[in-house]
Amino acid sequence: MPGNPRKRLERLEQQVAEIKRRESPAKCNCRHFTIAASAEFFEAEMNETCPVHGFRRLGRINVLNVAIVDKGKVTERSQGVPELVQEYERRLARHCQRMLEEDDPEDL
């Protein structure tokens, strides 16, 4: 019998594992709760898409006001976050409206 059966079995197991990995369903990255402390972080979060739903839902958004004091100079890291949250909420509303319009039976 040519070849080592143990090595053949290992190769088959590796191939099955690779097939399973490739065919596994996408994982949802939507959130139930998001803490927005810096504009850079929140902008990255709101621009990311969900592999399952397309539009990524961030759930309840809590805006934290963060100020950093360095050598007497105050730098506010949360500057611009409220505006980004408003932009995200507008996008969410447009997305929800589109979803409702697609499900409208009068369009059929």
N, C-alpha and C positions, 0 to 999 in steps of 0.2 A: 504494500500500500504506500504509494508515494506521498511524501510530505508528512509533516508532523500534525496529527489531529488537533493537538492543543493549540498550535499556532493558527491553524485554520479557524478553529472556534473563536480565538481571540480576535482575528480579523473580522469574522462575521459579527461578533458583538460590537466591535468598533463601527462597522458599517451600519448596523441597526441603530446604534446610539446617534450617529451622524444624521441618519434619515429622520429619526424622532426629533432631534434638535431643529432641523430645517423645517419640519412640518408642524412644529408646535405653534399654537395660536398666539397671536400678538398679545402682549400684556398691556392692560389699561394703565395709564399714568395720571388719570384725573385725581383730584384731591377732594377731601371733605372740608379741609381747613388749610388756609395759607396765611403765613405771617409775612407781611411786607415791611421790611425794615430799611431796605436801600433800593433806590431806583434801578440800579444795575441788575440786582438780583430779581426784582419783580418783573422787570422788562423781559429778562431771559425766560422766566417762568410763563409769562403770558404769551410769549411768541412760540413756545414749544407746542407741538401738536400731539394728540393722542393717537397711537397706532390703531386703536380700536374705533374710536368715535370721530376722529378727525379734529374737531374743535375740542380743545382741552378745557375742562371745567375745573376751576380752582376752588370751588366751594365757598365757604364763608371766609372773607378776607379781613384780617385784622391788621390795621396800619399802626406800626410802632414809630414814634418819634425818637430818633436816635441822634444824640449830639456827642461829638468827641472833642474833648478839651486837650490840646497839645500845646504846651508852653504858653498858656494863657489865651490861645487862639481857639475859638469854638468853630467846629466844622459840623454842619448838619448833614448827616448822611441820608436822612429820609426826605430830603428836598426833592420834589417832583413826584413822589410816590402817589399822593392823592390824585394828581392828574392822570397818572398811568392807570390807577384803579378805575377812574371814570372811563377812560378809553377802553379798558377791558370790559367793563359793564356794557358799553355801547356795542362792542363786538358780540358779546353774549346775547344781547337783545336782538341784533340783526340775525345771528345764527338761529335763535329760537323762532323768529318770525319766518325765516326761510323754511325751517322744518315744518312749521304750521301750514305754510302755503303749499308745500309738497304733499301734505296729507289732506289737502282740501278736496272733498269729493266733487265739488262743482267744477273743478278743472278736468274731470274725467270725460 
